[in-house]
């Protein structure tokens, strides 16, 4: 199965370093440009199935790409929703926030990776020989990369800094010999 994974377009909260995670939030001025450039990049790419989280920033990014793939219907899956940060929603991210030592009320790396692994196993069974397009969130994309690279959850942070609309393309193989062809590429934004 070929996977094309991207993070949603930029929001004002991304830009202003605010915990937004599971909230529907305001778009930055650049969002439409980012979404259009992503859609143009993928317009001639074979896509058989498309998934998104249920948050508007991911859904609308996916729908912009699917304007060039009008025969596809977007599938929404809540397992693709961003990591849960509970008490910090809407608050500024402190410059010295320690991402390696998260508060107890955060969804853990293991919890997040387990839900993403469950999703990945399910779509693999249904789409072995297809190209699957996924629009998700930064931490979920990191969970995908952790699973694809067979990293231990403690190594999760190695992939930190997923860019808005960054494209990752990889082949998922039954023998777990997965191949990453493109990693978080944003050439389309230049």
N, C-alpha and C positions, 0 to 999 in steps of 0.2 A: 504494500500500500504506500502510495506517495502522500506525504503530508505537506501542506503549505500552511504554516502557522504565522499569524501576525497579531500584533497588539493593536488595539483600537487607536483612533486619532487622539491628538492631544486635547486635554481639557484645561480649563482655567486652574483647577485644583492641581493638576500635574505641574503646570507652569509655576504656580505659587507655593509648591511643596506643602500641600494640605492633605491629610488623610481623608480619602474619599471612598475608598474600596468598594463597598456595596451600596453606595448612594448613586442615584442618577444625578449628574452634575452638569454645570454649564460648560459650553464648548469654548475653546479659545478661538481667536480670530483666524488662526491658521488651519482650523479643522477641515474646512471644505477643500482647501488646497491640498492638504495631506491626503484626504480621502480620494479626491479626484486623481491625484498622481499615482496612488496605490492602484486604483481601478484601471488606469491606463497601463500600468506595468503588467497587470494580470489579465488584461482583456483578451489576449490570444492564448492564454494558458489553459490547458485542458483542466477542467474542474468537473467532477462527477457528483459530488455531494458537498454541501456547505453547512457549517455549524457555527453558532455564536452563543455567547452567554446571553442571559436575559436582560442585561443592562443596556440602556439606550446607546451609550457610546460604542459598544461592541456591535450591537445589532445594526445601527446606522452605518457603521464602517462596512460591515458585510453587505448590506443592501446596496451601497454605492458600488462595490465591486460587482455585485450580481446584476447591475444594470447592463453589463456586457455579457451576461450569462443568463438571459431572460428565461431560459427553459428550466432553471433551477429554483427550487423553493427552499428558503432558509429554514433550517431546523434549529430550534432553541433548546439548549441543554443547560440546566442550572448547575451542573457540575463544573461548568466553565466559568462560573462567577468568580470574582476576585476573592482573595484571602480575606478572612473576617478579622477586623481590628477592633470590633466592639466599641469600647469606651472612648476611643480616640477619633472616631468619625467626625469630620469637620474641623479638627484642630490642626494647627501648624505642626509640621514635622521639625523637631528641634535639629539644629545643625550637627549636634553631637549624639543624635539618636543611634543606639547600638543595635544594628540589625542582626548581629550574631548572638544577642542576649535579649530575646523578646520577652515582654511581660507575659505572665501566666494566662491572661485572658485572650491572647492572640490564638488564632487557629495555628496549630503546630505545622512544621514542615511535613511531618509524617501524615497528619490528617489530610493536608492538602494534596500531597503526592498520592495518597491512597485513592482519593476521589478521582484524580486525573488518570491514574492507572486503570481504575475501573472503567472510566469512559474510553480510554485508548483501547483496552482489551475488547470492549463491546463493539466499537466502530471497526476494529480490525476484523473481527469475525464477520461483520456485515459487508465489508468493503475491501477485501484482500487485494483485489486487482484494480482498484480504483484510485483516483486522486481526490483527496479530501481536503477542503479548505476550511480553516478554523480561525475565527477572530475571538480573541480572549483578552486577558489582562496580563500585566507584567509578571506577577507572581505565579499565575497559572502557566504562562509560557516557560518560566523557570522550572516549574514542576515537570512539564513535558520534556525539557532538555535534561533534567536530572534523570528521568526514567530512560530516555533514549540513549544517554551516555552511560547508563548503568552505574551511576554514582550513588554512594551512600548518602543518606539524607544529611549527614553532617557536612558533606561537601557541597550542599545546596547553594551556598552563597557564591561559589566560584563563577557562576554565570551572571552575577548581578549586573543590572543596568540594561534592561530591554528597552529599546527605543520605540517611540510611537510610530506605528505602521512599519516597523522593521520586519522584513520577510525572512522566514526560515523555511527551507525546503529540505526534506529528508525522506528516505525510504525506510519503511518499517518492514523488517523481515521476520518470518516465523522463527528462525533460529537465533533471534536476538542480535544478529550481525547488522545492526542498523547503520545507515550511511547518511551523514549530514552533508548536503551539497552546498547550501547557502545558509549562513548564520547571521540573523538579525541585520540584514542588508537594507540600507535606506538610500541606495543610489537614486531611486526614483524621486527623492525629495530635492535633489541637486538641480 
